[in-house]
């Protein structure tokens, strides 16, 4: 497993936050906001919920920063907070979808709105790829999104997800295989 970078440029910011510096916290949120959003998307797979969940993550970070036991391991700690918030949001989405499905089923006899038949092929392809990524099991989707959408290195993914680089590589290979299978007849 990769060791944390001893020359972490964020370390002075982390130390300032631990002393209660709100400006330093804002700096951390700005510098790390993109990858936090990537983690959320990797788990949740719903771009419409990113802003709300990210805001919740940063609220949790501020409220729980005093629980950070090892300031040099702040990145895995932040990753876990973002991942857990995304999992919670996913559960809420699932509950809402079930309720909506139940409501639809109870409205028998109503006319359904049909999709336009003249959708562009490119839009269909993007939707198929997004659906296929979202359908990946979380343990494959997270590293896939971090690598292929966020552009992270294998080493960085391994560090943040607390796993060996070989495991990251294996999960990415399996994610790509599952995506090829899911998209074989759709694209």
C-alpha positions in Angstrom: 0.0 0.0 0.0 1.2 3.5 -0.8 2.4 5.6 2.1 1.1 9.1 2.5 3.3 11.8 1.0 5.6 13.2 3.6 5.8 16.5 1.7 2.0 17.0 1.5 1.5 20.7 0.4 -1.9 20.6 2.2 -0.3 19.8 5.6 0.0 23.4 6.8 -3.7 23.9 5.8 -4.7 20.8 7.8 -2.8 22.1 10.8 -4.5 25.5 10.6 -7.9 23.9 10.3 -7.2 21.8 13.5 -6.6 25.1 15.2 -10.0 26.4 14.0 -9.0 28.5 11.0 -12.1 28.9 8.8 -10.1 30.5 6.0 -7.9 27.4 5.8 -11.0 25.3 5.7 -12.3 27.2 2.8 -8.9 26.8 1.1 -9.1 23.0 1.6 -12.6 22.9 0.3 -11.6 24.8 -2.9 -8.5 22.7 -3.5 -10.0 19.3 -2.8 -13.6 20.0 -4.0 -13.1 18.4 -7.4 -11.9 15.0 -6.1 -14.5 15.0 -3.3 -17.1 15.4 -6.1 -15.4 12.6 -8.0 -15.7 10.3 -5.0 -19.3 11.1 -4.6 -20.0 10.5 -8.3 -18.1 7.3 -8.2 -20.4 6.0 -5.4 -23.7 7.7 -6.3 -23.5 7.9 -10.0 -26.0 10.7 -10.1 -24.7 14.1 -11.3 -27.9 15.8 -10.2 -27.2 15.1 -6.6 -23.5 16.1 -6.5 -23.9 19.6 -5.2 -26.2 18.7 -2.4 -24.1 15.7 -1.3 -20.8 17.7 -1.6 -22.2 20.4 0.6 -23.2 17.8 3.2 -19.7 16.4 3.0 -18.0 19.7 3.7 -20.5 20.4 6.6 -19.5 17.0 8.0 -15.8 17.7 7.6 -16.0 21.0 9.5 -18.1 19.4 12.3 -15.9 16.3 12.6 -12.4 17.7 11.9 -11.5 17.5 15.6 -12.0 13.7 15.2 -9.2 13.4 12.7 -6.7 11.3 14.7 -3.7 11.5 12.3 -3.5 14.8 10.4 -1.1 13.1 7.9 -3.8 10.7 7.0 -6.4 13.4 6.2 -7.0 12.3 2.6 -8.3 8.8 3.4 -10.3 10.3 6.3 -11.9 12.8 3.9 -12.5 10.0 1.3 -14.4 8.0 3.9 -16.6 10.9 4.8 -17.4 11.6 1.1 -18.0 8.0 0.4 -20.3 7.5 3.4 -22.3 10.6 2.5 -22.7 9.4 -1.0 -23.8 5.9 0.2 -26.4 7.6 2.5 -27.6 9.7 -0.4 -27.9 6.6 -2.6 -30.0 4.9 0.0 -32.3 7.9 0.1 -32.6 7.9 -3.7 -33.5 4.2 -3.7 -36.2 4.9 -1.1 -37.6 7.7 -3.3 -37.5 5.6 -6.5 -39.4 2.8 -4.7 -42.0 5.2 -3.5 -42.4 6.7 -7.0 -42.6 3.3 -8.6 -45.3 2.3 -6.2 -47.2 5.5 -7.0 -46.9 4.8 -10.8 -48.1 1.3 -10.4 -51.1 2.6 -8.4 -52.1 4.8 -11.3 -53.3 2.1 -13.7 -55.1 3.2 -16.7 -53.3 6.5 -17.1 -51.7 7.3 -20.4 -47.9 7.2 -20.4 -45.8 9.8 -22.1 -43.7 8.3 -24.8 -40.2 9.4 -25.6 -39.5 11.2 -28.8 -38.3 8.8 -31.5 -35.9 11.3 -33.1 -33.3 11.3 -30.3 -29.8 11.7 -31.5 -27.6 8.6 -31.6 -24.9 10.4 -29.7 -27.2 11.3 -26.8 -28.4 7.6 -26.7 -24.8 6.5 -26.6 -23.9 8.9 -23.7 -26.9 7.8 -21.8 -26.1 4.1 -22.3 -22.5 4.6 -21.1 -23.7 6.6 -18.1 -26.2 3.9 -17.2 -23.6 1.2 -17.6 -21.2 3.1 -15.4 -23.9 3.6 -12.8 -24.8 -0.1 -12.9 -21.3 -1.2 -12.0 -20.9 -2.5 -8.5 -19.6 0.2 -6.2 -16.3 -1.4 -5.6 -15.6 -1.3 -9.3 -17.4 2.0 -10.1 -15.4 4.0 -7.5 -11.9 3.3 -8.9 -13.3 3.5 -12.5 -14.6 7.0 -12.0 -11.6 8.2 -10.1 -9.3 6.9 -12.9 -11.2 7.5 -16.1 -13.3 10.6 -15.2 -11.2 12.3 -12.6 -7.8 11.2 -14.1 -6.3 9.9 -10.8 -3.2 7.7 -10.8 -3.4 4.1 -9.6 -1.2 5.0 -6.7 -3.4 7.9 -5.6 -6.6 5.7 -5.9 -4.9 3.0 -3.8 -3.8 5.5 -1.1 -7.2 7.0 -0.7 -9.1 3.7 -0.9 -6.6 2.1 1.5 -5.8 -0.8 -0.8 -2.8 -2.1 -2.8 -2.2 -0.8 -6.3 -2.6 -4.3 -7.6 -6.2 -4.4 -6.3 -7.0 -1.1 -7.9 -5.6 -2.4 -11.2 -7.7 -5.6 -10.9 -10.8 -3.7 -10.1 -10.3 -1.4 -13.1 -9.8 -4.4 -15.5 -13.0 -6.0 -14.2 -14.9 -2.7 -14.4 -13.9 -2.3 -18.1 -14.9 -5.9 -18.8 -18.3 -5.4 -17.2 -18.8 -2.1 -19.2 -17.9 -3.8 -22.5 -20.4 -6.6 -21.7 -23.1 -4.1 -20.7 -22.6 -2.0 -23.8 -22.1 -4.8 -26.3 -25.6 -4.7 -27.8 -26.4 -1.0 -26.9 -23.6 0.9 -28.6 
